[in-house]
Amino acid sequence: MLSGGCPLRGGGYAGSWSWSRHIYAKVSAGALRARPTRVFRFDEIVEAHQAMEAGEALGKMVVTLG
């Protein structure tokens, strides 16, 4: 969390308890979803590792097993 909070458009502060409850409610309701940067098959694990080391991932990367 951010120390002291960061003002958000629409009111509230990032890092505040009310902001955390707001985000939790949105995630629980399915209104916010994580979007992975890239999805790799397990047989592409070497490429996934290389992409991670090269800093190509701006978010989460997923490796599927199936």
C-alpha positions in Angstrom: 0.0 0.0 0.0 1.0 3.5 -0.5 2.1 5.5 2.5 -0.3 8.3 3.1 -2.5 7.2 0.2 -2.9 8.6 -3.2 -6.0 10.6 -4.3 -8.3 8.8 -6.7 -10.7 10.3 -9.2 -14.2 10.0 -7.7 -13.0 10.3 -4.1 -11.1 8.1 -1.8 -7.4 7.3 -1.5 -5.4 4.4 -2.9 -3.9 2.6 0.1 -6.8 3.6 2.4 -9.0 1.0 4.1 -12.2 2.3 2.3 -10.4 2.0 -1.1 -9.3 -1.6 -0.3 -12.9 -2.5 0.7 -14.2 -0.9 -2.6 -11.7 -2.9 -4.7 -12.4 -6.1 -2.8 -16.2 -5.7 -3.4 -15.5 -5.2 -7.1 -13.3 -8.3 -7.4 -15.8 -10.4 -5.4 -18.6 -9.3 -7.7 -16.6 -10.2 -10.7 -16.5 -6.6 -11.9 -12.6 -6.6 -12.0 -10.7 -9.4 -13.5 -6.9 -10.0 -13.9 -5.7 -10.0 -17.5 -2.4 -11.8 -18.0 0.1 -10.2 -20.2 0.9 -13.5 -21.9 -0.3 -17.1 -21.8 2.2 -19.9 -22.6 1.6 -23.7 -23.0 3.8 -25.8 -20.7 5.9 -26.9 -23.7 6.8 -23.1 -24.1 8.2 -22.9 -20.6 11.7 -21.9 -22.0 10.2 -19.0 -24.0 8.1 -18.0 -20.9 11.2 -17.8 -18.8 13.1 -15.9 -21.5 10.3 -13.4 -21.8 10.2 -12.9 -18.1 14.0 -12.4 -17.9 13.9 -9.9 -20.8 11.3 -7.8 -19.0 8.7 -8.4 -21.6 5.9 -9.0 -19.1 4.2 -5.9 -17.9 1.8 -7.9 -15.7 1.2 -11.6 -14.9 2.3 -14.4 -17.1 0.4 -17.7 -17.2 1.7 -21.2 -18.0 -1.0 -23.7 -18.7 -0.6 -27.4 -18.1 -3.3 -28.7 -20.4 
